[in-house]
Amino acid sequence: MTKVVVCGGAHVDRRGRISGLTAPGASNPGSWFSEAGGGGFNAARNLARLGLAVTMISPRGGDAEGDMVTAAAEQAGVIDRPFIFLDRRTPSYTAILENDGNLVIALADMELYKLFTPRRAAMRAIRDAIADGELLLCDANLPEETILALTRQAKGLGKRVAGIAISPAKVVRYRQAIGLLDFLFMNEAEARALAGRDVADMAEWPGLLRAAGLRGGVVTRGGKSLVAFDGENAALLAPPFVSAVDDVTGAGDSLAAGTIFGLMGGLDIAQAARLGIACAAITLQSPYATSELLSQDSMRTALMRVPEAQAL
């Protein structure tokens, strides 16, 4: 069984959905929903549901929110290896969504992740987990120096390394490690922040990001076509129409998981990204950040609606 180690965010997501039309600067009627989340943790659960052996390593507080994350890992079949700070608060992400599921604004309380230091990354339990895995996936909730330490460790052992950008403010934490990443999953705003400039045409992203040192990646644009590339090839892929979008939260993380699943199975970047798009489509129709309906069978069914890639 393919083994993946995930180091990154595993926390609580709180989402408030506005009931009607959004009125900026005013009180809006709506409802709250909380669940376990985090870019790395969402991807970890999706990979586990696709049949991979996934180990999650992340700091956690000794509180009820930490217990929620632990329970979610067990439910999804993720091997949970947290280091717990009993006197600290588990990180959280609080978002306000419009009635159609699109993000209005969010607040991230992620101070605890600063305690995932390079020194902790060098602990034997983490070194052994990475040595036993085939791919390391990090998200940018971690400090920049920790991302560099983990990626160096994994590449020194001959492992593949992938990253999730998280946000434009955090993706720059990959800059020191960019030449060690095999793949980075980001949206267009995050790609602009990483590259330090914009492009006029989506097809220009592979060349610009390769010039910055990145070996491969996926750049998304919400419901528009995305670009996927590796060291030699690049492709433009259109997502299928999703008639009933319930919530956009976690769609990018499921795209990363599906693409990684395909890459680990020997697919080229274009075909792997099609699997990622299929997984994202399933997640978009779920009220949760990771759909409990995701499986290899449901992914293959959704794949039939994903258009073929267009080579660049």
N, C-alpha and C positions, 0 to 999 in steps of 0.2 A: 504494500500500500504506500502511495506517495505521501511523504511527510513534509509538512510546512510548519515553520516556526514564525509566529507573529509577535512583534514587540511594538507596543503603541497604546493607543487610547482604548480603555475599557471602562466606561463610566455610565452615568445616567443621563438620558435624553428626556427633557421636558418640552412638550410642544403645545402651544396654545393656538387653536384654530379659530379664526374670526368667522362668525356665523353668516354675515351678510357682506355688503360692500365695505371695503376698508376705508376708514375715516382717519387719516394721519393726524396726529396731535390731539386725538380725542379718545374717550373711552369707547371700546368696541365690544359688543356682546360676543361671547364665544365659549369654548370649553377647553379643559386641560387634559393632557394625556402624558403619562410617564412610562418609560421602558428602558431597558439596558441598551447602551449604544456605544458610539466611538468608532471612528473610521476603521482602525485595525480590528476591533472586536466584531463589527458588522461583517467585514470581509472574512474573518476567521469562522464565524458561524455559517456563512454561505459556503465556504470551502468544505466545512465538515458535512453540511447537508448534501454536497456533491460527492461525498464519499472519500475525501482525503483525511488523513490523520493530522490533526491540527493542534499545536500547542500554543496557548496564549500566555504571554509573559507581560505583566503590567503592574504598576503600583496601585494600591487600593486602600481606602480608609476602613477603619473598624466601626462601620455604621450600617444602618439598614439599607442604604443605597449600595454599599459594597456587597451585602447579602443578595440584593437583587441581581447584580452582575454575576455572582457565583451561581445562582439558580439558573440564569439564562444560559451560561456556559454549559452546565450539566444537561439542560434540556436539548441543546443543539448538538451535543456530542463532542464539544471542544475539551481538550485536556487543559485544565486550568491550573496555571502555575503563578499565582500572584505573590507579590511581597507586600504584606499588610502593615500599615502604620496605624496602630490602635487609637492614637490620639489625634489622627488627622481625618479630614473630610474627603470622601470619595469625590473625584472631579465630576462636574456636570456641564451639560450644554442645554441652554434654554432658548427656544426659538418661538417666534410668532409667525404663523402662516396665514396667508390669505385663504379665503373659502375654497379656492381652486387648488390649494396645496402648495403654492409657490411661497418662497421665503420672503418675509418682510424685513425682519431683523433678528439677530441672535446674540446671546451673551455666553461666553465660554469661561467657566471657572476651572482652570486647569493647572493651578499652582503645584499640585502634588506631583505632576510629571517631571518637575525640575529635580525631584529626588531620584529619578532614574538616571544616575550619573554614569560616566565611563567606568568608574571604579566598580559600581554594581554590575555593569555589563560584563565585567571581567570575572564575576563569580563563577565557580566551577559548574553550578547547576545550569547557568545560562550557556556557558561554553559547551557543555555536554549536549544540551538540547540542540544548539546550532550544528554541532558536529554530527548529530544523528539525523538531522533533517536534510532535505534536498533543496529547499529554497527558504530564504529569510525575507519576510515582508515587514517593513517598518512603516509607521505613519509619522507625520511631521508634528504630532503632539509632543514628541520627545525633543530634548535639547539637541542643538546642532552637533555638539561634541560627542554626544552619546550615539547619534545616528552614524557619525564617522567611525567611532570605535566599533560599533556592531557590524557595519558594512565591511570594514577592514578585516575583522575577525572572520566573517563569513567567506569573503573572497580569498583569504589566506588558506581556507579549507577547501577551496574549489567549488563553493556553493553559488547558486544564482541568487540575486538580490533584487527585490522590487520595492517600490515605495508608493505611498498614497499622499497626495499633496496637502489635503485638509483645507487650506485656505491660502489666499494670496499672501497674507502676512506670515504664514508658517512655511510655505514651500521653499523660501530662501534658506531654510535650515539644511537643505540638501546640497548647497553650493560646494561645500568642502568635499562631499562624498559623490558628487555628480558623476565623476569618471568611473566609479565603482558600481553604479546602478545598472542593472540590465534593462529594467523597465520602470517608468514612473507614470502614474495615473493622475491626470490633472484636468481641470477645465481651462478655458481660454484665458480667463483672468489670472489664473495661477501660472499658466505658461508665460504670460506677459511679465509677471513679477519675477519669474526665474530667469528668463532670457534678458530682461532689462529693456525690452522693446516690443513693439507690436508688429504684426504682419498685415499686408493688404489682402492676401489670399490664404485661405486655410491650408492650401497645398504647400505653403512656404514653411510651415512649422517644423517638419522633419529636418530640413536643412539648417534652420536656425538653431534648433535644439541640439543637433549633432555637433554643430560648431561650438556650442557651449560645453560639449563634453559628454552629453547624454547618449547612451548606446541605443535606447529604444524607449517607446512610450505610447501613450494614448492621450489625445487632447480632445475633450468633449465640448459641445456647445448646447447643452440642454436638449431640446427635442430636435435640433438640427443635426446635419451630418457631422461625423467626427473623423479624425485622422489617426491612424495607427501606423507605427513604423518601428523598424529595428535598424541594425547597422547597414543593411543593404536594400531593404524593400520598404515601401510605404503604400498605404491604401486609404481611400476615402470610403466611408461606410455610412449609409443612411439608416436611421432607426425606423422600425415599423410604426404605424399610427397606433396609438393606445387610446381607445375611446373613453375609458373611465379612469383617469389618473386620480388615485386616492391620496397619495402623499409622495413628494419627491425625495423625502429623507431616505438616505441609504442607497439610492439608485446608483450613484457613482461607485460606492463600495461593492455593490453586487456586480457591476460591470468589471471592476478589478478582479473579483473572485472568479468570474466566469472566464475571463481572459487568461488568468493564471492557470486555471484548470486546463484550458486548451493548450497552453504553452507546455505545461508539464506532461501533457499527453502526446507531445510531438507535433502539434499543429504549427503552421506558420503564423506570423503575426496577424495577417488578415483574417484567416479562418478562426483563430483564437478570439479575436475581437468580436467576431459575429456571435460566438458563444456568450461573450460578455454582454453584448447588446440584448441577447435573449434573456439573460438573467436579470438585467435592469428592467426590461419590460414586465417581467413577473413581479418585481419589487414595486414598481410604480402602481400596480393594481392592488397593493396590500396596504392596510392601515399601519403596518409595522415597518421598521427600518430593515428588517430581514424577513422575508416571506416564509412562513412555515410550509408553503406549498412548493418551495424550490427543491428540486431533485434532478437527477440526470434525465429522468423521463420527461418531466415538465419543461426542462431546458431544451431538450430536443424537439418537443412539440412547439415551443415558442420560436425555435430557430427556423421553422418552416416559414415564418412570416418576416424574417429578416432578409432584406435584399442582399444579393451577392456584392462583394467588395469591388470597388473600382480601383485598379492599380494606378499609382501616380508615377 
